Amino acid sequence: MLILDRNNEPTSTVYYLAASIYGYLKTHNGIDASSLYQEIMTNFIGKKVNYDFFIMALDFLYLMDCVTVDKKGDLHVH
């Protein structure tokens, strides 16, 4: 669900995660999804990220045409 929830902290939402992923990809373009997941958890957000939320955030960025995937499976920002 992409709607903000009053019961969740803002940093645990798909919107925040999508913005974090987009910000990271702007400086580290051309990374695959599994490496991106590890980097986001360890270096960028600094805590465990729900994998389902991570995938929803990537889907959101893809649907918004902010991220593309090349033939090797690497993610790129426009």
Beta strands, then each sheet from edge to edge (+ up, - down):
strand 1: 31-32
strand 2: 67-69
strand 3: 74-77
sheet 1: 1+ 3- 2+
end
